[in-house]
Amino acid sequence: MKVDVRQTSLPEADAALVAVGLYEGDSLPESLADAPGAGDAKGSFKTLTRLYPGGPERLLVVGLGERDDFEVEKLRVLAAMVAGEAAKLEAASLAWALPEAEDEEAAAEAIVTGTILGSYRFDRFKGGGDDDVPEARLETLTVLGPAELAGSVETARIYSEAANRARDLQETPANFAKPEDLAARAEEIAAGSDKVAVEVLDGEAIRAKGMGGLAAVSQGGPVDPRLITLRYAGGGSGPTLAFVGKGVTFDTGGISIKPGAGMQEMKFDMSGAAAVLEAFAAIVELGLPVDLITVVPSTENMPSGTAVKPGDVITQYNGKTVEVNNTDAEGRLILADALAWAIEQGAERVIDLATLTGAVVVALGSTYAAVISNDDALATEISAAGEESGELVWRLPLHPEYKAMMKGTVADLSNLGTKREAGTITAASFLEEFVDDTPWAHIDIAGTAWDVNRAYTGKGGSGYGVRLLVQLVRDLAGRG
């Protein structure tokens, strides 16, 4: 979508649909006061009133709610609602009058973010007949506001479109989104910048390096796994940061097979990989000054006569042995290898994203992702980025008693806790065994990756994590 900023009055805005915000108790601008329908306009939150003033083709008054209760998250939601109205009207162009706000840059970013995310559609596999007429799409967004907002608007476009690309990866069926396809996307990202390098290991190389977790999970099916590594030399003065994303492109559960109902959703088990790949791409496009490594361990998890079995013992990349007591707890096995690999590659701070546990959905629903960390400063920075981006996290604790629940009987560790308690935390405690003293944070996105049902994410893939990670790096870069 093309976005820009213009200093144009409402009557002169050249767009198929023009949106203007109205706070509760305020009056419409004088230029609109006598427009047909102006008397019906209300400022209550989420109230949309269509006017026909004779200037712009159509004008929409958007209720902002109480001025004292205004926040940018509400504006993201409203922008998505307006994008929905534009779709109904088949409007190809939209102009938004920037509402009065304490932080105009954040407000402008919220309008762009909500509009782009709210306009998202995944229709790759629909239609194709001779008589099919493509649905009209919103092509341009203009923010009516000060010229100095152009940088913020462009930044929001870049990270919002990156989030939509992550949603494309999430939504793509597993037979079209295999580990090799994620690797191809990484290679595409690398080809776009001379500051980016990529390395892809296939199954033979993964086994040769002793990455027992990724090798074990992949051995049940015919699809060859990949370990994808991207490196961005952004010239940052801070420590080298690493993102690690779980890339299980389809998860049957393996021998510990999942129930059939809803199993089609397991194409989303690579949502962490989608998020870190597209966050990396956005950070490169924005030219943020950071040295960044992104690692994606990717495989399918399938049952067969060659699949890893409950009770099998494997050796992870860092040499620790693990009893695989549940083959459906496979994400931690592949992340363990990837975390150890990322640190070996020079990562000094590590963040992993994964759709790891159903327990996090019970604990936090779809509003917050869980963050679990061995470093207070890193956890605080992630929480702050979550508040700014709207991709919220809630910190859960680590404790030696949780770690003790992941000890093995015949091996160093088990991939299944000894009790059916604190499943999200015990999974993270397992991962902590593979980072040593490196500052690390695990973000469990199983509840936020899809079916969030927020106005700007809908019920499918949400792209969760892209905006969070980009905002984190923006914050770190601004501090450096």
Secondary structure, 3 states (H helix, E strand, C coil): CEEEEECCCHHHCCCCEEEEEEECCCCCCHHHCCCCCHHHCCCCCCCEEEECCCCCCCEEEEEEECHHHCCHHHHHHHHHHHHHHHHHCCCCEEEEECCCCCCHHHHHHHHHHHHHHHCCCCCCCCCCCCCCCCCCCCCEEEEECCHHHHHHHHHHHHHHHHHHHHHHHHHCCCCCCCHHHHHHHHHHHHHCCCCEEEEEECHHHHHHCCCHHHHHHHCCCCCCCEEEEEEEECCCCCCCEEEEECEEEEECCCCCCCCCCCHHHHHHHHHHHHHHHHHHHHHHHHCCCCEEEEEEEEEEECCCCCCCCCCEEEECCCCCEEEECCCCCCHHHHHHHHHHHHHHCCCCEEEEEECCCCHHHHHHCCCCEEEEECCHHHHHHHHHHHHHHCCCEEECCCCHHHHHCCECCCCCEECCCCCCCCHHHHHHHHHHCCCCCCCEEEEECCCCCECCCECCCECCECCCCHHHHHHHHHHHHHHC
